[in-house]
Amino acid sequence: MGNQAGMAQKNRGKTGIPAANQQQPKTEMKSTKDMFNLQEITKDWSLFLDRDGVINHEKDQSYVFHYDEFRFYEDTKDAIRILAAKFGHILVVTNQRGIGKGMMTTEDLHDIHTKMIDEIVLAGGRIDHIYHSDSLQDDHPDRKPNPGMAFRAQKDHPAIDLSRSVMVGNNISDMEFGKNAGMFTVFLRTTNPGQTVPHPSIDMVFNSLYDFAKALQLA
């Protein structure tokens, strides 16, 4: 879809990062010598975002069919504005099986994404590219956790270095997608607050995209 755009600890712990006049974002980090440090992130890094459960509220047991069903999480647009100043590329990678099931069309999805990006840009942020997989087959190379959409992004944007990229998602399949593509991963507890950590596919945990953005801003 065109331009629609270490801290290592022996035991798992939580780190509160001071922020003036606002609640401190809490970070959970796995204990590993391969842990990445938020201070290492510069403009030559890339950010991959899942959509539902990260940018917007998931629709319970269904799909977002039209933009009037699309609801941003509070502070999401502010989060993306902060992240746009930190990452050279911001890309959305989303499974959209509703298209494959015939419940919506590609045009419906494009309309949702066009309007989503318009609001993000109006708030000072950006999305450089959106990739979706509508396949019903779990073994399709583009369907997460398979890494096909990451490789498509790297082909379209040759400056992307997947070893200097972060995948943010709310499901383990997002984390596995990131690891399968060679990225670092950030898990959001938006829809799965009881997810057990440490987990081999999770590098950091935050409550929301905004908490991640603020922690990065303050790093």
C-alpha positions as CSV (number, residue, x, y, z in Angstrom):
1,M,0.0,0.0,0.0
2,G,2.0,3.0,-1.3
3,N,3.2,5.7,0.9
4,Q,0.4,5.4,3.5
5,A,2.0,6.2,5.3
6,G,20.8,-2.5,28.2
7,M,19.8,-2.6,30.7
8,A,20.6,-6.2,31.8
9,Q,19.2,-7.5,35.1
10,K,19.8,-10.9,36.6
11,N,16.1,-11.1,37.5
12,R,13.2,-9.5,35.8
13,G,12.3,-6.1,37.2
14,K,10.5,-2.9,36.6
15,T,12.2,0.5,36.0
16,G,10.3,3.7,36.5
17,I,11.7,6.5,34.4
18,P,11.1,10.0,35.8
19,A,8.8,12.3,33.9
20,A,7.9,15.8,35.0
21,N,4.3,16.3,35.9
22,Q,3.1,13.0,34.6
23,Q,2.9,9.3,35.6
24,Q,6.1,7.5,35.2
25,P,6.1,4.9,32.4
26,K,7.1,1.5,33.7
27,T,9.3,-0.8,31.8
28,E,9.7,-4.5,32.2
29,M,12.8,-5.9,30.6
30,K,14.0,-9.5,30.2
31,S,17.4,-10.5,31.5
32,T,19.7,-11.1,28.6
33,K,23.0,-10.0,27.4
34,D,21.4,-9.3,24.0
35,M,19.0,-6.7,25.6
36,F,18.9,-3.4,23.7
37,N,19.1,0.0,25.3
38,L,16.7,2.7,24.4
39,Q,19.5,5.2,24.4
40,E,21.0,3.4,21.4
41,I,18.1,4.2,19.2
42,T,18.8,6.9,16.6
43,K,17.3,8.1,13.4
44,D,18.8,5.2,11.4
45,W,16.6,2.8,13.4
46,S,13.2,1.7,12.1
47,L,9.9,1.2,14.0
48,F,7.4,-1.5,13.1
49,L,3.9,-1.2,14.6
50,D,1.0,-3.6,14.7
51,R,-2.3,-1.8,14.3
52,D,-5.2,-3.2,16.3
53,G,-4.4,-3.2,20.0
54,V,-1.4,-0.9,19.5
55,I,-2.7,2.2,17.6
56,N,-6.4,1.6,18.0
57,H,-8.8,-0.4,20.1
58,E,-9.5,-3.9,18.9
59,K,-13.1,-4.7,17.9
60,D,-14.2,-7.5,20.2
61,Q,-14.3,-10.8,18.3
62,S,-14.4,-9.1,15.0
63,Y,-12.7,-6.7,12.6
64,V,-12.7,-2.9,12.1
65,F,-14.7,-2.7,8.9
66,H,-15.1,1.1,8.5
67,Y,-13.5,4.2,9.9
68,D,-16.5,5.0,12.1
69,E,-15.5,1.8,14.0
70,F,-11.9,2.9,14.3
71,R,-11.0,4.3,17.7
72,F,-7.5,5.6,18.6
73,Y,-6.1,4.8,22.0
74,E,-5.8,7.9,24.1
75,D,-2.4,9.6,23.5
76,T,-1.6,7.3,20.5
77,K,-1.3,10.3,18.2
78,D,1.0,12.0,20.6
79,A,3.0,8.8,20.9
80,I,3.5,8.6,17.2
81,R,4.5,12.3,17.0
82,I,7.2,11.5,19.6
83,L,8.3,8.4,17.9
84,A,8.5,10.1,14.5
85,A,11.3,12.3,15.9
86,K,13.2,9.2,17.0
87,F,12.9,6.7,14.1
88,G,13.9,7.1,10.5
89,H,11.1,4.9,9.3
90,I,7.7,4.1,10.9
91,L,5.8,1.2,9.3
92,V,2.6,-0.6,10.2
93,V,2.3,-4.3,9.7
94,T,-1.1,-5.8,10.2
95,N,-2.9,-9.1,9.6
96,Q,-6.3,-8.4,8.1
97,R,-8.0,-11.8,7.7
98,G,-11.4,-10.1,7.3
99,I,-10.5,-9.3,3.7
100,G,-9.7,-12.9,3.0
101,K,-13.0,-14.0,4.5
102,G,-14.9,-11.6,2.3
103,M,-16.2,-9.5,5.2
104,M,-14.5,-6.3,3.9
105,T,-12.6,-5.2,0.8
106,T,-9.1,-3.9,0.2
107,E,-10.7,-0.6,-0.6
108,D,-12.4,-0.5,2.8
109,L,-9.0,-1.1,4.5
110,H,-7.3,1.6,2.4
111,D,-10.0,4.1,3.3
112,I,-9.5,3.3,7.1
113,H,-5.7,3.7,6.7
114,T,-6.0,6.9,4.7
115,K,-8.1,8.6,7.3
116,M,-6.0,7.1,10.1
117,I,-2.8,8.6,8.6
118,D,-4.6,12.0,8.0
119,E,-5.3,12.3,11.8
120,I,-1.8,11.2,12.7
121,V,-0.2,13.7,10.3
122,L,-2.5,16.4,11.6
123,A,-1.2,15.7,15.1
124,G,2.4,16.0,13.9
125,G,3.3,12.4,13.4
126,R,3.8,10.2,10.4
127,I,3.4,6.7,9.0
128,D,5.8,5.9,6.1
129,H,4.2,2.7,4.8
130,I,1.5,0.3,5.8
131,Y,1.7,-3.4,4.9
132,H,-1.2,-5.9,5.4
133,S,-1.7,-9.6,5.0
134,D,-5.2,-10.8,4.1
135,S,-4.3,-14.5,3.8
136,L,-6.3,-17.1,5.6
137,Q,-3.3,-19.5,5.6
138,D,-1.1,-19.5,8.7
139,D,1.9,-20.6,6.6
140,H,1.6,-17.6,4.2
141,P,5.0,-15.8,4.2
142,D,3.3,-12.4,4.8
143,R,1.0,-13.5,7.7
144,K,2.5,-12.8,11.1
145,P,4.4,-14.4,12.8
146,N,6.0,-15.1,9.4
147,P,8.4,-12.2,8.5
148,G,7.3,-11.5,5.0
149,M,6.0,-8.0,5.6
150,A,9.3,-7.0,7.2
151,F,11.2,-8.3,4.1
152,R,8.8,-6.4,1.8
153,A,9.5,-3.2,3.8
154,Q,13.2,-3.7,3.6
155,K,12.9,-4.1,-0.2
156,D,10.8,-1.0,-0.5
157,H,13.0,1.0,1.8
158,P,16.6,-0.3,1.4
159,A,17.8,1.9,4.3
160,I,16.0,-0.3,6.8
161,D,18.3,-2.4,8.8
162,L,16.2,-5.1,10.6
163,S,18.9,-5.5,13.2
164,R,18.3,-1.9,14.1
165,S,14.6,-2.1,14.2
166,V,11.9,-2.5,16.8
167,M,8.6,-4.3,16.5
168,V,5.8,-3.1,18.8
169,G,2.7,-5.3,19.3
170,N,0.1,-6.7,21.7
171,N,0.3,-10.4,20.7
172,I,3.0,-13.0,20.9
173,S,2.6,-13.5,17.2
174,D,3.8,-9.9,16.8
175,M,6.8,-10.6,19.0
176,E,7.6,-13.8,17.0
177,F,7.3,-11.8,13.8
178,G,9.9,-9.3,15.1
179,K,12.3,-12.1,16.2
180,N,11.8,-14.0,12.9
181,A,12.9,-10.8,11.1
182,G,15.8,-10.1,13.4
183,M,14.3,-7.2,15.3
184,F,14.1,-6.2,18.9
185,T,10.6,-6.4,20.4
186,V,8.3,-4.4,22.6
187,F,5.1,-5.9,24.0
188,L,2.1,-3.8,25.0
189,R,-0.2,-5.0,27.7
190,T,-3.2,-3.2,26.1
191,T,-5.2,-6.4,25.4
192,N,-3.2,-9.1,27.1
193,P,-2.3,-7.7,30.5
194,G,-1.7,-11.1,32.0
195,Q,1.0,-12.1,29.5
196,T,3.8,-13.9,31.4
197,V,7.3,-12.4,31.3
198,P,10.1,-13.1,30.9
199,H,9.3,-14.6,27.5
200,P,11.9,-15.6,24.8
201,S,10.3,-13.4,22.2
202,I,9.8,-10.3,24.4
203,D,12.5,-7.8,25.0
204,M,10.6,-5.0,26.8
205,V,7.1,-4.5,28.1
206,F,5.0,-1.3,28.4
207,N,1.4,-0.6,29.2
208,S,0.8,1.5,26.0
209,L,2.5,2.9,23.0
210,Y,2.5,6.3,24.7
211,D,4.5,4.8,27.7
212,F,7.0,3.4,25.2
213,A,7.3,6.7,23.5
214,K,7.8,8.6,26.7
215,A,10.4,6.2,28.0
216,L,12.3,6.6,24.7
217,Q,12.0,10.3,24.8
218,L,13.5,10.4,28.4
219,A,16.2,7.8,27.7
